Amino acid sequence: MKHEYLAGLVLAALVTAGCVDDPAAPEPEPEGGPITLAAAIAQSGRHGDLGNEVARGYRLAVEILNEKGGVHGRPLQLVLRDDRSDAETSARLYAEFIASDTIDALLGPYSSPITNAVLAVTEAAGIPLVAPAAAAPEIWAGRRRQWSAQLLNPAPSYLKGSVEVAALLGARDVALVWEDTAFPASVAGGVRVVAQEHGLDIVFAEAYAVGAADHEALLAAARDAGATLFIGGGYATDAMDFARAAVAVGYQPLLMSLLVGPAEPNFIDEVGDAGRCVVGNAAWDPMIRTSGFIADSETVVQRYEATYGTTPGYHAAAGFAAAELLAEGIDQAISATGEPDRSAVRDFLFTAMTETVLGPYSVYPLEHVQAGGQRALTGLQVQWQDDGAGGLTRRIIHPWAVANATPCLMR
């Protein structure tokens, strides 16, 4: 007891002198209120389904991070508004965020055209923004962005792997169709380049206006042109309509690869057996293990399934990763007073070589002609194949290094 008493006196003296912390003292309260992230994103309208997927990723990232204590003891607060899939509305909502002067950093909207409109507002205001759902390269190429970072792999690479797979399977003639907007047009441009590299002839090519595609007529023209690879499309609804239309007109190319849609978990629920062997791009797949500042992919999948009753697609993972990236930047850049420093967060976004749940992240640095454009992430090609139990399941068929199945043919 005497020794314990003396030890207590020594500890008290050290605490008084400031040499050690008092073990009985309460933890200091974090200074300041919540750190606020905001986004306007499609929760209704043309892009509502996938916009909501991104928003779910935002919410889940903030939820898990706050369960872990937030950033430097401060919780993250998420403010979401519905831009109704409209570029003008989205830009106005971001202007309102900026005018409120309560936002520390921004998360992007859904789609390339809407993101492009929004960046005209946010760049001028000098607020860091991570864009999780914009792949058109012209948003960054030649623009020397100073505050906005791209998360997805650029659009020209989206279906490059599908062309490589089709060439290996013996396809020689390509039908290329695309919605006449920035993102699908960029994908089509990338397809032209890689098709030429592999000696494939484009025997039918046509753009269509938003909402004006005659899917059966386009597929009949591709069939009559003898195309053994059908590739392109627009957004999720187009992908479903093209898959159904192929059956309706009796078109069976060796391979059909479509833009946004086939990677989403609900694609096969909507089109059924018409989706058999259909391929699409995915920036991420639950089968590949990834990890970032907030969580690993297994945790994200488990929590998402528990909350929403379905497996997340890559749009949800991209939303999670965008919030994750901003949280990591804020964690590293937070000032001595406990307040996020916007310039320091921006500097992190433009210099970091890090990992998120979506995969590797690195963008072109400040002052580069493509500053803010993604240069590390590469996409996957996924295909719906027999699951051995009478149904269809999604498999990875490209890149070869991570493929978990060999490609199946549509004929």
Secondary structure, 3 states (H helix, E strand, C coil): CHHHHHHHHHHHHHHHHCCCCCCCCCCCCCCCCCEEEEEEECCCCCCHHHHHHHHHHHHHHHHHHHHCCCECCECEEEEEEECCCCHHHHHHHHHHHHHHCCCCEEECCCCHHHHHHHHHHHHHHCCCEEECCCCCHHHCCCCCCCCEEECCCCHHHCCHHHHHHHHHHCCCEEEEEEECCHHHHHHHHHHHHHHHHCCCEEEEEEEECCCCCCHHHHHHHHHHCCCCEEEEECCHHHHHHHHHHHHHCCCCCCEEEECCCCCCCCHHHHHHHHHCCCEEEECCCCCCCCECCCCEHHHHHHHHHHHHCCCCCHHHHHHHHHHHHHHHHHHHHCCCCCCCCHHHHHHHHHHCCEEECCEEECECCCCCCCCCCECCCCCEEEEEEECCCCCEEEEEEECHHHCCCCCCCCC
